[in-house]
Structures are given as structure tokens and as C-alpha cells.
Amino acid sequence: MKLCDVLKDIPVRRMEADTQMEVTGVSCDSRSTAPGELFVAVRGYETDGHAYIPQAAAQGAAVILCEEPPEADVPYVLVDNSRRALAFASRNWYGDPASKLTIIGVTG
């Protein structure tokens, strides 16, 4: 899938990557990031995903989605909220599975 398709509906602050590059997956865990994937650096309560950008780049991440420019020499996309961007990127990667769900509410 092309990076521009994965980034659909994500407000981008700065693009330092080729939007036509092929991405092989979406990952937010640097330990399992595979070559060609988009790595999303998410700020957590215990640790900051930005600290793992060098590891993701060493694992072969094609591009990084982050809130601050990485120190590693790797293509990146800068956003205001990487946690929200991860939700949209995952939705786009998996073909918006929630749109195929039928929701029924029972009250009373």
C-alpha cells in the first residue's frame, strides 16, 4: 500500500517522506517492526515511543510517524498526535473494518 493511502485523513504537520513509497505494514512496537513498515512513535505513560525510533530504523522501518523530528536519518511524517494518527493509519491499512459491522442497540 502506498504511504499516501495509509495517511488518508491524518492531519500532517510536515512531510519528509515520499508519499508514493510502498509500505508493507503499520507497527508501533519497535521490537516487531519489519522491513518496509511504517513505525508510529506513540508517547505512553511509562515510556516514549520516540526513544525507539533508532531501533525501528535499524529493523528496517521505511518511514516514521512521529510528533517530533527523529534524530535518526530516516524518512518521517510529523503529526500533532501520533496516538490518533496510529488509529487512522491502522484503519486505512486494514480497510476500515468497523464500516462493515452491524450495530444493534437493545434498551429497556
Buried (B, 14 or more C-beta within 10 A) or exposed (E): BEBBEBBEEBEBEEBEBEBEBEBBBBBBEBEEBEEBBBBBBBBEEEEBBBEBBBBBBEBEBBBBBBBEEBEBEBBBBBBEEBBEBBEBBBBBBEEEEEEEEEEEEEEE
